[in-house]
Amino acid sequence: MQATVVKLSKRNQMVLPKIAREAMGTKPGGRLLVIVEDRSVRLLPEPDNWTEYLYGLGADTWQALGGGTQFLHEERASWPA
């Protein structure tokens, strides 16, 4: 892991250090995904395919609910007849 300090301009802009650009494979005009969690910020290259990037997201939640089939059965059972 390497760390570096950057300075914000008067317009709150910064130059992404070369080591970070190279690690992410970004190029001028490229787009970054900014993830903010509490006081922490992560920068990731924008996924080429959002479907693949999001695939499986929430799988742990579905397993905790007993799987999609069980959840669907319980949900439909709760509907009024």
Residue pairs with C-beta under 8 A, 6 or more apart in sequence:
2 19
4 17
4 19
4 20
6 14
6 15
6 16
6 17
7 14
8 14
16 26
16 43
20 43
21 27
24 32
24 43
24 44
24 45
25 45
26 32
26 45
30 45
30 46
31 45
31 46
32 43
32 44
32 45
32 46
33 43
33 44
33 45
33 46
33 47
34 41
34 42
34 43
35 41
35 42
35 43
35 44
47 53
62 68
62 71
65 71
66 74
